[in-house]
């Protein structure tokens, strides 16, 4: 496969994946941490769930299978060689484990927010049952708030074993990204290549505001980090060759070729050959395409796998993936797809907010990213006041939602956005009320969990 072949095939792939204009599905991925009681009977605190043991990740997966075996949508085990890796259901949902034991639901695409809500609630109730036997608790924060990196478990998936040491070569916080972060990811459809391109630019320009609105990771190692979204700060220091907000992605002149050219400069972590994962971190995809690896010839499947190893704020695959939002509590989880869906699927709202976003100076977005990681909606960069603009964006989205659907976004707006606040501000307020005692704060949050 040549460079020209790849571009032609990828353009064809995106055209084939484009749906009808009225195909407006929402995909939701939702990550959380799991905590278990400390081993010491005298200590009432909690620790991150281990991988093995009766109160471990593998046990949770086994419990989920057992709980669903007689239902209409039974979970089935997915293995990597002999190791239990994930679960999948006939309906298309998947449950996977992140490197630090975080649990992720990749829900099947849904046609309405109500469907997404019902599916998420059913999953959370199921997960709660799966951990209840050992008094496990679920935590919804964008970053592991108490425990240092070295104390977190490691899930021994082959891909993670390749990625984890490589992170030390590409940035200072990549291992934190892997083991200590969780997010909410939303996927949307596009109707054509042209629609993909305009939505992609819109979402990239929107991304700093999404970070600011939903910031929810102010604590690390039991203290305030100085960042309201430490998770966003982590991503800025993970691997600049495959993350972030390249300037070409912000341009009104963006074309899909720009994404292809950017992706070619990044290296795949690994490629699959005969059920083996071959490490490829020493070559970028362009070099592999040019035949610089002695034993690997590239095919379209390799390119598709490579796309999943890129971590820009907005990712292009057979859908558009929004990847910048910190994990938030279940009560407000549907606010994320409600906001994004209202902005992207309502042409009037899209056009109005697009004007606001395209008026922002392209060269300021790098400053925006740093500012919102630290101060979220309290940020102000030159003429851009994030509390004011963030409120305007959410108000426009609310105008585009029907009376039933606005209920997924309005409570979040009333609780936080209208007053220029974020979930991170609420976290810090509770932390202060707990006397800045991290264990007391964690126990309070875990006891207050509502899902």
N, C-alpha and C positions, 0 to 999 in steps of 0.2 A: 504494500500500500504506500503510495506517495503522498506528499503534502497536498497536491491537487485532488487526489482521490479522496483523502480524508475530508477536505472542505466540501466536496461535492456530496459525499455520503452523509456528512453531518447536517448539511442544509436539507437534504432529502429526508433525513430522520426527523428533523424538527417540523418540516412540512407535514409529514405523515402523522406526527403526534398532535398537531394542531387540531383543535376541536371546532365544532360549529360555534358561531357567535353566541348562541344561547346555552352552550355547555359551560356552566359556571360552578364547577365543583370546588369544594374546600377540602384540603388535606391537612391533617393535624398530627404533629409529633410532639410528645409531651414526656419530659424527663423529670425524675425525682430521685432524691436520696432516700435510703432506708437506714434507720438506726435500730439497734437492739440494746437491751439493758446491759450494763457493765457486768462482767463475770463476778466481781466482788459483791457478795450479798449485802455488805455494809454500805455500799456505794449505790445511791439511787440514780446515778447519771446514766448516760447513753453513749454508745460508741457506734461507728459505722459498721454495717453488716459485713461479716467476712464472706469469703467465697465458698468455703466448705464448712461442713458441720451441720448439726440439726437446725441451727439458727443461721444458715448460710444461704447464699444466692442460689446454689443448685437446689436446695430444699424448696426455696420459693418457686422456682420453675416447676419442680415436681408437683408441688401443691396446686399450682395453677392448672396443670394438666388434669389432676385428679378432680378438681372442683368443676371442670367444664366437660368431663368425659361423657355425661349423659344429656348435654344440652344440644341445641340446634347448631351451635358454632363451637365445636370442641377444639381446644388447642392441641396442636401436634408438635412433637419435638423435632428440632433441627440440630444436626450434629456436624462437627468438624472432626473427621476421623471418628474417634470414639468419645470425644468430648461434647457434652450438651452445650449448645451454643446459643439457642434462641427458641422461640415458639412461634408458630404461625397458625392462622385459622382459615377455614374454607372461605370465609367472607372477604379475606384479603388483608386483615390486620396482622401485625407482627409485634412480638415483644422481644426486645434485645437487651443485652447487658453492655454497658459502657465500661471503659477500662478500670474505673475505680469502684465498680459495683453499682453505679447508677442504673436505674431501670428505665427503659424507654418504650413507650407505646407508639408504634407507627400505625395510625388508624387508617382504615380503608377510606378512600375519598367519599365525601358525603355531599348530598345535594342541598342540604339546608343546615343552618346552625342548630336547629332543634335536633336533627339526626346526630350531629356531631356531639351535642350535649348529652344526649341519651347514651351514646356509645361510650363517651368518656366516663360518665357516672357509673355505668355498668362495670367498666374496667376497674375504676378506683375501688368500688365495693368489693370486687373480686380480689384485687391486690391486698386490700385491708384484711380480708379473710385469710389470704395465703400467708400473711405474716403474723396473724393474731395468735397462733399457737405458741409462739415464743415472745409475745408482747412486742413485736416489731412495730415501729412507727414510721410514717412517711413525712418527709420534709421537702418543702417547695421553696428553695432559695437558689439563686443563680450560681452561687459558689459555696463549696463546703465551708461552713462558717467557723468551725472550732478547731478541727484536727489538722495537724501539719501534714504535708504531702507524704512524708515517709511513713506515716502511721496508717495511711489508707490502703485498702486491699488492692490487689491487681488481678484482673480477670485474664487468664492466660490464652486468649485468642491469638492465633498466629499473626494476624495483621497488627495487633497491639504490640506483640513482642518485637516486631520490626520497627514500628513507629516510635515506641517509647524512648529507646536510646538515641534514635535519630533526632528527636526533638532538642536534645542538648546542643546540636550543631546548628540549629536554625533560629533559635530565639531563647529568651531567658525564662519564659513561662509556658512553653508548650506542654510540659508534663503536667502542669496545673490544669491546662485545658482538658487533657485527657482524663485525669483522675478526679478532678475536683470541681467540675462545672456542669451545670444543667441548663437547658433552655426550652423554649416553646418554639417550634418551627411550623410555619404555615406554607402550604403549597397551593398555587393557583394555576388555572388554565390560560392558554393563549389561543387565539383564533387563526393566526397566520404568522409568518415571519415578521411582518411589519408590526403586528400587534405585540409579538414577543419583544421586539426592540423598544417600542415606546413604553411598554410596561416595565421593562428591565431598567431603563433610565429613570423612570418615575420612582421605582422601588429603591434604587441606589440613592437617589436624592432624599427619599423619605427615611432611609435607614437611621441617620443620627437622631431623628425625632422619635422613631420607635424605641431606640435605646433609651432615650431620655424619659419617655412616657412610662415605660414598664421597668425601669431600673429597680433591681431587687437583689443586689449582692454587695452590701456595704461592709460585711464582716469577714475577716479571715483570721484564723488562729486565735479566735476568741476576743478580738478587738476590732474597732473600726479601722478600715484599711485606708481611709482618706478618699475612697472612690465610692460613689453610690452604685455604680455598676463595675465592680472589680472584674466581672466576667468580660466586659467589653475591653477593659485594660489588658486582660490576659490575651485576648485575640490580637491585640496590637503588637504583642511580643511573642508570637508563636512561630510564624514562618511567612515572611513578607512575600515569598514567591508564590504563595497559594492562598493568601488571606486578604481581607481588607476591602478597600474601595479605590481601585485604580482610576485615575482621572478619565481615561477613555470611556469608562462606564457611566460617567456623569454627563457626557456630551450629547447635545441634541443631534449630532452627526453620527452617533454610535451605530455600528452595524455588527451583525453576528460574527463577521470576520475578526473583529476586534477581540471578541471573547476567545475565539479559536487561537489567535496569535498569542494571547496572554496565557492560555492553557498549555500551549506547546512549550513554554519556557519553564514550566514546573515539572518536577520529577514525580513519576508514580512511586508510591512506597513499595509496591510489589505488583506482579502480574501472575496470573494463574496459568500453569501448564501441567496437564495430567494430574490434577488434584493436588498439586504442590504450589505453594506461594513462593515465587522467585523474587528476591529482593532486588529492587531497581533504583535505589536512591542515588546512585552515582551518575545517572543519566537523566537529562530532561526528556520529555516526550519527543521533542524535535530530533534529538540525537538518536533515540531509539528508532524513530521513523527513518532516519538516514542510515540505519544499519550499523551503528557504532557498537551495539552489543553483539558479541560474536554468535550467540545462540538464539536470539529472539527476533522473529519477524512480526511486525505489527499487523493487527487486524482491527476491524471496527469494534469488536467486543472489548479489545484492550482500551480503546479510546473511551468507550462507555464506562468501563471500570475506572479509568483515570479520572473522568469527570466527577465521580463520587469521592475522590481523594482530594478534591479542591475545596477550599473553605472560604470563598469570598462571602461578603455580607449577603449578596443575592446570587444564587447559583442557578445555572441553566442546565436542565436535563430535559426530560419529556414534559416537564412542568417548570414553573418558576418557584424557587424555594427561598423563603425569607428566613434568615438564620440568626438574626441579631438580638432576639428578645430573651431576656432572662426568664427562668422558670418563675411562675407566679402561682399563688394558691388556687385550688380548684374553683373557688367561688368566682374568680375573675379570669379564669383561663380562656373562656370563650370570648372575652373582650378582644383578644388578639386577632383571631380570625374574623370577628365581627367588624373590627376597624379596617383590616386589610381588604376584606371582601367588599365592604361598602365603598372604599376608595377605588378599587380596581374594577369592579363589576357594574358600577353605575356611571354611565358616560358623562352625565352632567356634573356629578361630584368629582370624577376624575379630571375633567377639563378645568374645573375651578381650582382644585388643589395643585394641578400641574402648573398652572400659571404662577402660583405662589412659589413652588419649588424651583421652577426654571429661572425665576428672577434672582435666585441666590447665586452669588459669585462662585464659580466652579473651584477656584483656587482656595476657597475658605473651608472646603469640606474636610480637609485633613485636620484643620483647627477644630472644627465642629466635633469630630470623632474624639479627640483628646478631651475637649471641654465636657462633653456629655458623659463620658466615662467617669469623670471626676464629680461633676455637679448636676448632672441630669437636667431637670427642668429649671434649675436655678442658674443655668448657664446663660451667658450673654456674650456674643461674639460680634464686635462691631455693631451693625444695625439689627442683628438677629437675636431677638429675645425668645428663648426656647419655651418659656412658660406661655407667652402670648401666642406664638406660632403653633405650639403643640395644642393649645386649647382651640385655636381656630380650626386646625386639621380635624380634631375629634368632633367639633361642632358640625363641620361640613359632613362628616361621615354619618352623624346622627340624623341629619336632614335626609340622607339618602336611604336610611333604613326604615322599613315599615314599622308600624306601632308595636307589632309582636317582636320583631327582630331587634329593635332598639334596646330591649330589656337585657340583651347580652352585653351591651356596651355602656348604657346609661349609668348603672350603679358604679362602675369603675370611674367614670367621668365625675360623678357626684362625690365619690369618696376621695379622689385624688386630683384629677386634672384641672378641675375648675378652680382649685385653690393653689395650683402650681406645685402640687406635691406628687410623690411617687410611693410605691410600696417600700422602697428603701428608707424613706423618711419615717414611715411607720415602724419599720424594723428597728431603727436607731432610737426612736422614742421608747419602744418597749424595752430595749437594751438598757436605757438609762433608768427606767422604772424598776428594772431588776437589779439596780445597784451596780450596773456594768459587770455583773457576775455572769460569765458566759454559760456555765453549767445551769444556773438558775434560768437564764433566758431560754436555753435550748429546751429544758424540761417544760417551761411554760408554753412555748410554741408547740411542742409535740402534744401536750395535753389539750391545746386549743384546736388541734387539727379538726377540720370539718369537711368530709367528702362523702 
